[in-house]
């Protein structure tokens, strides 16, 4: 008996199921050693948490996209020689598709003056009792159960947060 093939619509069904769960985009300060140009970055394949999480935010947008060379959603996928950024472009569609789109706008005071070296998307975060209704940004002290880390990335170059900048973070998760 051979392994079954996960179809495109099957991947879209998984993306739909994930989109219906509580999701959060987290960021952290990571490891300062990653700033070294000769640093060997760790594999994130087996990661279950960020190295040094600073906080997480409830996304303002969760939806579906598909690749489109003229799309208005632009995600950096790698840095080429001499700092050239390679990008993937997508467009929003009603979905579901195998491409889950998650976006959060961090507020000015969220981890202001911190250094951001890592980000991740978590599903099923559990929170401590007694948090204010409608709270959208959570520090590690607010989290009782971190949930499941669906995707993670090391941010290069690092982001030096400023309380005068409202940061937007976008992920496209190809399922």
Secondary structure as GFF3:
##gff-version 3
##sequence-region A 1 175
A	DSSP	alpha_helix	8	19	.	.	.	ID=ss1
A	DSSP	beta_strand	23	28	.	.	.	ID=ss2
A	DSSP	three_ten_helix	32	35	.	.	.	ID=ss3
A	DSSP	beta_strand	53	58	.	.	.	ID=ss4
A	DSSP	beta_strand	61	67	.	.	.	ID=ss5
A	DSSP	beta_strand	73	79	.	.	.	ID=ss6
A	DSSP	three_ten_helix	81	83	.	.	.	ID=ss7
A	DSSP	beta_strand	85	93	.	.	.	ID=ss8
A	DSSP	beta_strand	99	105	.	.	.	ID=ss9
A	DSSP	beta_strand	115	123	.	.	.	ID=ss10
A	DSSP	beta_strand	126	127	.	.	.	ID=ss11
A	DSSP	beta_strand	137	138	.	.	.	ID=ss12
A	DSSP	three_ten_helix	140	142	.	.	.	ID=ss13
A	DSSP	beta_strand	143	145	.	.	.	ID=ss14
A	DSSP	beta_strand	148	160	.	.	.	ID=ss15
A	DSSP	beta_strand	168	174	.	.	.	ID=ss16
###
